[in-house]
Amino acid sequence: MQRTPLRTTLAACAAALALTPLSPAHAVAPTRGDVVSATRIAVMAKEKTAEYLATMSFGSPKPKYGVEVYRVVYRTIAVGGRPTTASGLVVLPRGKNRRLRTVVYEHGTNPTKKAAATVDPGSYDRAASILFAGAGFGTVAPDYLGLGLGPGRHPYMDHASETSASLDMLRAAEKVAARHGRVLDRRVRVTGFSQGGAAAMALGRVLQAKGRLAALAPVSGPYDVEHAEVPEGLHGTSLDPREVTFYLGYWLTSMNRLHHIYASPSEAFRQPYSATVETLFDGDHTPAEIVTGLPATPRELLTPAFIKRFDHPTGGLAQALRRNDDTCTSWTPHSPVRVYAAHGDKDVTIRNAESCVRALRARGVAAPLIDVGDTDHNGSALRSVPRIVTWFSSL
């Protein structure tokens, strides 16, 4: 559930910008996965790729290839099934074989459209995508709905729409790759960080049903919000109260649009925050503006009555929790799985990963929990993602 950090990047690495030519408009109705636009936003030789990744704290593994980064807008569906568009990155290694092994990278928590990997060159998520491409993978990184160049608000932590947006992004990525003489392998290695960890598990479930899952490596995901994340955030001591407040505000305002948890913000949020919290998470406010507009602790944000509802959820609240807490419990992966987390994480308790691994092992899945140590939330990604690149490369 990471808030994507903004970091300084090398301006020179974004040279050679150009529009990718598009085919003529379809004579038939547009379909999901159709490419609306594909814009090359960066070209880097291998040496420049290595320099860029070092500035983003990804010093290893060293890239084997330079990369080309494309911002793609494509057709997909909104939560209710109506047609919409979304955006994402396709990152291709330069000078690699025509056929590429495919990686999908699912990004972490981001409340701001302009902070998406497709828009912000200092995005950690863009750097992670480039790291995989530098290792030789055709890399696909969806923004999900409502972020980057996508219209409307982002349905935060709604795994159904994360999955549909990711599947349609894969379809679009195959078309973009084909325009450049490349073929993406149908068998997909899936990873993701924080929000993207749970999104990766949800996507893996659907890809397996299609016979397309090659491997799965989620990092620091909130897989068990009801029994791990919320109890630790409201009653435990291991998580940062400000981070918990941020996530709860984002999650509740998003889930209420989908599951009708409260009729009025004042049912869930104390004054004066009940008058402003929904606006803070409109996609246009920066993380700094959001944090400034929220209190320091979740008990200052939520009403006492609503905290009790979390202890014994019913109605829309229970529905929101249980429909999205099943990514580790509702299926049996047949491909290799490794679950990464950090016991020092103060945003997403490692209890989430422990719950996920227990559920997988109960289904006979030998999924190891790889604890990357006493580091913070973003540090868990910086330690895990390079290891995943190496593991995916070995498969």
C-alpha positions in Angstrom: 0.0 0.0 0.0 3.0 2.2 -0.7 2.7 5.9 -1.5 5.0 6.2 -4.5 8.1 8.3 -3.6 9.2 11.0 -6.0 12.9 10.9 -6.7 15.4 12.8 -8.9 16.0 11.2 -12.2 18.3 11.7 -15.1 16.7 14.2 -17.6 19.0 12.9 -20.3 17.5 9.5 -20.0 14.2 10.8 -21.4 15.7 11.9 -24.7 14.5 10.8 -28.1 10.8 11.3 -27.4 8.6 10.4 -30.3 5.1 9.3 -31.1 4.7 5.7 -32.2 2.6 5.5 -35.4 -0.9 4.1 -34.9 -2.9 2.0 -37.3 -6.0 3.5 -38.8 -9.2 3.7 -36.8 -11.1 0.4 -36.6 -14.1 0.1 -38.8 -15.8 -1.9 -36.1 -16.6 -1.0 -32.6 -13.5 -0.7 -30.3 -12.8 -3.6 -28.1 -11.0 -4.1 -24.8 -7.2 -4.0 -25.2 -7.4 -1.7 -28.3 -4.5 0.8 -28.3 -5.7 4.4 -28.3 -2.2 5.8 -28.3 1.4 4.7 -27.7 4.0 7.3 -27.1 7.7 6.6 -26.7 8.8 8.6 -23.6 12.3 7.4 -23.0 15.1 5.6 -24.8 18.2 4.5 -22.8 21.3 2.6 -23.8 22.5 0.0 -21.4 24.9 2.4 -19.6 22.3 5.1 -19.2 19.8 2.5 -17.9 22.4 1.4 -15.3 22.9 5.1 -14.3 19.2 5.8 -14.0 18.5 2.7 -11.9 21.4 3.6 -9.6 19.8 7.0 -9.0 16.6 5.2 -8.1 18.4 3.0 -5.5 18.4 -0.1 -7.8 22.1 -0.7 -8.2 21.7 -4.4 -8.9 21.3 -6.6 -10.8 23.1 -4.6 -13.5 21.0 -4.3 -16.7 22.0 -6.4 -19.6 20.1 -4.3 -22.1 19.1 -0.7 -22.8 15.4 0.0 -22.8 12.6 1.7 -24.7 9.7 3.0 -22.6 6.2 3.5 -24.0 3.2 5.2 -22.5 0.1 3.4 -23.6 -3.5 4.5 -23.4 -5.9 1.6 -24.1 -9.5 0.6 -23.9 -10.9 -1.3 -20.9 -14.0 -1.3 -18.7 -14.9 0.7 -15.6 -16.1 -0.9 -12.4 -19.7 -1.1 -13.6 -18.7 -2.6 -17.0 -19.1 0.5 -19.1 -16.3 1.3 -21.7 -13.5 3.5 -20.5 -9.7 4.0 -21.0 -6.7 3.5 -18.8 -3.0 4.0 -19.2 0.2 2.0 -18.5 3.8 1.4 -19.4 5.3 -1.0 -21.9 9.0 -1.3 -21.4 11.0 -3.3 -24.0 14.7 -4.3 -23.9 16.7 -3.0 -26.8 18.6 -5.4 -29.0 17.0 -8.5 -27.5 15.5 -11.5 -29.3 12.2 -11.1 -31.1 10.4 -13.2 -28.5 10.4 -11.8 -25.0 9.5 -13.3 -21.7 6.7 -11.3 -20.1 6.5 -9.6 -16.7 3.6 -7.7 -15.3 4.5 -5.3 -12.5 1.5 -4.1 -10.4 2.2 -0.8 -8.6 1.7 0.2 -5.0 -0.6 2.8 -3.4 -0.7 6.1 -5.3 -3.5 8.7 -4.6 -2.4 11.2 -7.3 -2.9 10.9 -11.1 0.3 12.8 -11.9 2.4 10.5 -9.7 1.7 7.5 -11.9 4.6 5.7 -13.6 3.3 6.8 -17.0 3.5 10.5 -16.1 6.2 10.9 -13.4 9.7 10.2 -14.5 10.8 10.0 -10.9 8.3 7.2 -10.1 9.6 4.2 -8.3 7.2 2.1 -10.3 8.7 3.3 -13.5 12.1 2.4 -12.2 11.0 -1.1 -11.2 9.5 -1.7 -14.7 12.8 -0.5 -16.3 14.7 -2.9 -14.0 12.8 -5.9 -15.4 13.2 -4.7 -19.0 16.9 -4.2 -18.5 17.1 -7.8 -17.5 15.5 -8.8 -20.8 11.8 -9.0 -20.0 9.0 -7.4 -22.0 7.5 -5.5 -19.0 3.9 -4.4 -18.6 3.0 -1.9 -15.9 -0.7 -0.9 -15.7 -1.8 2.3 -13.9 -5.1 0.6 -13.1 -8.3 2.7 -13.4 -8.4 6.5 -12.7 -4.6 7.1 -12.4 -2.1 8.4 -14.9 -4.1 9.3 -18.0 -7.2 7.4 -16.9 -10.5 9.3 -16.4 -12.4 9.5 -13.1 -11.4 8.4 -9.6 -9.2 5.4 -8.8 -11.2 2.5 -7.2 -8.4 1.9 -4.7 -7.9 -1.8 -3.6 -10.7 -3.1 -5.8 -9.0 -6.2 -7.1 -11.7 -7.0 -9.7 -11.0 -3.7 -11.6 -7.2 -4.0 -11.1 -7.4 -7.4 -12.7 -9.6 -6.3 -15.7 -7.4 -3.3 -16.3 -4.3 -5.4 -16.1 -5.6 -8.1 -18.5 -6.6 -5.4 -21.0 -3.2 -3.7 -20.6 -1.6 -7.1 -21.5 -3.7 -7.2 -24.7 -2.6 -3.7 -25.5 1.0 -4.4 -24.7 1.1 -7.4 -27.1 -0.1 -5.0 -29.9 2.5 -2.4 -29.0 5.3 -4.9 -29.0 4.1 -6.3 -32.3 4.5 -2.9 -33.9 8.1 -3.0 -32.9 8.7 -6.5 -34.2 8.5 -8.2 -30.8 6.4 -11.0 -29.4 5.4 -11.2 -25.7 5.3 -14.7 -24.3 1.8 -15.6 -23.3 3.1 -17.2 -20.1 3.4 -14.3 -17.7 5.5 -13.8 -14.6 3.6 -11.5 -12.2 4.9 -9.3 -9.4 3.7 -6.3 -7.6 4.4 -4.2 -4.5 2.1 -3.2 -1.6 -1.4 -2.6 -3.2 0.2 -4.3 -6.2 1.1 -7.3 -4.1 -2.5 -8.2 -3.6 -3.3 -7.1 -7.1 -0.6 -9.5 -8.4 -2.2 -12.4 -6.5 -5.6 -11.5 -8.0 -4.2 -11.3 -11.5 -2.3 -14.5 -11.0 -5.6 -16.3 -10.2 -7.2 -15.2 -13.5 -4.1 -15.8 -15.6 -3.8 -19.4 -14.2 -7.4 -20.0 -15.2 -6.4 -19.0 -18.7 -3.3 -21.2 -18.7 -1.0 -18.2 -18.7 0.6 -17.9 -15.3 4.4 -18.7 -15.2 5.4 -17.5 -11.7 4.1 -15.2 -9.0 6.1 -13.0 -6.6 4.1 -10.5 -4.6 5.8 -8.0 -2.2 4.4 -6.6 1.0 0.8 -6.8 0.0 -2.3 -6.2 2.2 -3.8 -9.6 1.6 -5.7 -9.8 4.8 -7.1 -6.3 5.6 -9.8 -7.6 8.0 -7.7 -9.9 10.2 -4.2 -8.4 9.9 -3.9 -4.9 8.6 -6.9 -3.2 10.3 -6.5 -4.8 13.8 -2.8 -4.0 13.8 -3.5 -0.4 12.6 -6.3 0.3 15.1 -5.2 -1.7 18.1 -1.5 -2.7 17.6 1.7 -0.7 18.0 3.9 -1.8 15.1 2.5 0.5 12.4 3.0 4.2 11.8 -0.2 5.9 12.9 0.0 8.6 10.1 0.4 5.9 7.5 -2.6 3.9 8.9 -4.7 7.1 8.8 -3.7 7.8 5.2 -4.6 4.2 4.1 -7.8 4.0 6.0 -9.0 7.4 4.5 -8.1 6.3 1.0 -9.6 2.8 1.4 -12.9 3.9 3.0 -13.6 6.7 0.6 -12.9 4.4 -2.3 -14.8 1.3 -1.0 -17.8 3.4 -0.1 -18.3 4.3 -3.8 -18.4 0.6 -4.6 -20.1 -1.0 -1.5 -22.1 1.7 0.2 -20.4 1.5 3.6 -21.7 4.8 4.9 -24.5 7.2 3.8 -22.7 10.3 5.0 -19.0 10.8 5.6 -19.9 12.0 9.2 -20.9 8.3 10.0 -17.3 7.3 9.5 -15.2 10.4 10.0 -14.9 12.8 12.8 -15.3 16.6 12.2 -13.8 18.5 10.6 -12.4 15.7 8.4 -15.8 14.4 7.4 -16.2 17.6 5.3 -12.9 17.2 3.4 -11.7 13.6 3.4 -13.5 12.6 0.2 -12.1 15.6 -1.7 -8.6 14.9 -0.5 -8.6 11.6 -2.3 -9.9 12.9 -5.6 -6.8 12.1 -7.6 -5.6 15.7 -7.9 -4.2 16.3 -4.4 -0.6 15.4 -3.8 0.4 13.0 -1.0 1.8 15.9 1.0 -1.5 17.8 0.7 -3.4 14.7 1.8 -1.2 14.1 4.8 -1.5 17.7 5.8 -5.3 17.5 5.6 -5.5 14.4 7.8 -5.0 14.0 11.6 -2.0 12.1 13.1 -3.9 9.0 14.2 -6.7 6.8 12.9 -8.7 7.4 16.1 -8.7 11.1 15.4 -10.0 10.4 11.9 -12.7 7.8 12.6 -15.7 8.0 14.9 -15.7 5.7 17.9 -18.8 4.0 16.5 -17.1 3.3 13.2 -14.1 1.8 14.9 -16.4 -0.6 16.5 -17.8 -1.5 13.1 -14.3 -2.5 12.0 -14.1 -4.8 15.0 -17.3 -6.6 13.9 -17.9 -5.7 10.2 -21.3 -6.2 8.6 -23.1 -4.9 5.5 -21.1 -3.0 3.0 -18.0 -2.9 5.2 -17.9 -6.7 5.5 -18.6 -7.0 1.8 -15.7 -4.6 0.9 -13.3 -6.5 3.1 -14.2 -10.1 2.2 -14.5 -9.6 -1.6 -10.9 -8.2 -1.6 -9.3 -10.4 1.1 -9.6 -13.7 -0.9 -6.6 -13.4 -3.2 -4.6 -16.0 -1.2 -7.5 -18.1 0.0 -9.7 -18.7 -3.0 -7.4 -20.6 -5.4 -4.4 -23.0 -5.6 -1.5 -21.7 -7.6 0.1 -24.4 -9.8 3.1 -22.2 -10.8 6.0 -21.3 -8.5 5.2 -18.7 -5.9 7.4 -16.7 -3.5 5.9 -14.2 -1.0 8.2 -11.3 0.0 7.8 -9.0 3.0 9.8 -7.2 5.7 9.3 -7.6 9.5 10.3 -3.9 9.9 7.5 -2.7 7.7 5.5 0.1 9.4 2.9 0.5 6.6 1.8 -3.1 5.9 2.2 -5.5 8.7 4.1 -8.7 7.8 1.1 -10.5 9.4 -0.5 -10.1 5.9 2.2 -12.1 4.3 2.1 -14.7 7.1 -1.7 -15.1 6.6 -1.2 -15.4 2.8 1.4 -18.1 3.1 -0.6 -20.1 5.7 -3.6 -20.1 3.3 -1.4 -21.2 0.4 0.2 -24.0 2.4 -3.2 -25.2 3.6 -3.9 -25.8 -0.1 -0.7 -27.7 -0.6 1.3 -24.8 -2.2 5.0 -24.7 -1.1 5.2 -20.9 -1.1 8.1 -19.6 1.0 7.8 -16.4 2.9 11.0 -14.4 2.3 11.5 -11.8 5.0 13.9 -9.2 3.7 14.5 -7.8 7.2 14.3 -4.8 9.4 13.5 -2.2 6.8 10.6 0.1 6.1 7.8 -0.3 3.5 9.6 1.1 0.5 12.8 -0.6 1.6 11.0 -3.9 1.4 10.5 -3.3 -2.3 14.1 -2.0 -2.9 15.4 -5.3 -1.3 12.8 -7.6 -2.9 12.4 -6.5 -6.5 16.1 -7.1 -7.5 15.8 -10.6 -6.0 12.7 -11.2 -8.0 14.4 -10.1 -11.2 17.1 -12.7 -10.5 14.5 -15.4 -9.7 12.4 -14.7 -12.7 15.5 -14.8 -14.9 16.4 -18.3 -13.5 13.0 -19.9 -14.3 
